[in-house]
Amino acid sequence: MKLMPRRGEMQEEAKEKKKRTKGDIASLVILIVLAVILVPIFAINLTLVIKGSIDPDVPPDVFGVAPMAVTTGSMDGDEADSFAEGALIFVRILDEEEKQALQEGDIVTFRTNGAYVTHRIVTVNTVDGAVVSVTTKGDANSANDGAILLENVVGLCTGSVAGMGDFAMFLQTPVGIVVVIGIPVLLYIAYDVTRITLINRRIKAAEAAKQAEKESEKDEEIRRLRELLAEKDGEAEQAEGEKSAERSSDSGEEAAEEGAPQRAPQGAAEGDPPEGTEESAPPAEK
């Protein structure tokens, strides 16, 4: 006997499927967000590390822009584009033609004594109309840096983000890579494993409840059929009993009729011999 699923069971299955779908969507969204954030960070960081190892004399860049951390407060001034220690600045690497277009007020990064310095141009020095050097000064400094040969100028500062320099430097360390990239990935894996485990538990619990309900329904159906069969057997026994009683009654009536005396025909005198017999007279006296 096959039991059809009830409407309530179908609704529960639909709800469970909807929950699983929502969980899958949430997991996919989290994965996409992590990928959008972490993959570029990892790719940029790896590129900077590799380029910095290949050519230490040139700041490593990504698509022509070198992110650099500010380690001093020499540019912590009152200008709109000044920046403080710990900021992250973005330096666009310049070619020779672009260097000729430099002007006073530009913030440039240059090499000096094996280090990179980013200060503001206060004077552009030219010879025969060509820029040969620039004089720079930190916004927070009182004295100029002196003339910086154009060949030592690396790039032009195009923007800054306060407080992100230390974080950028931390990202380039093995610990930073593990913390910023490894931990979020591990957390996502733990979340997804937990989510799948809970879903499997709910599925197993629902299946067990459904199986128990089916068994209960089967037992109830079997009990009902047994009651129905017992009822039919009772009716059959009752009918058989009634038939037996009827047969016994008929047999008793027949026996009573056979044992009863026969009555004389109406009109015959008492003491008359039965019809068909001759009455004999005693012999006459001689």
Buried (B, 14 or more C-beta within 10 A) or exposed (E): EEEEEEEEBEEBEEEBEEEBEEBEEEBEEBEEEBEEEBEEBBEBBEBBBEBBEEEEEBBBBBEEBBBBBBBBBBBBBEEEBBBBBBBBBBBBBBEEEEBBEBEEEBBBBBBBEEEBBBBBBEEBBEEEEEBBBBBBBBBBBEEEBEEBEBEBBBBBBEBBBEEBBBBBBBBBEEEBBEEBBEEBEEEBEEBBEEBBEEBEEEEEEBEEEBEEBEEEEEEEEEEEEEEEEEEEEEEEEEEEEEEEEEEEEEEEEEEEEEEEEEEEEEEEEEEEEEEEEEEEEEEEEE
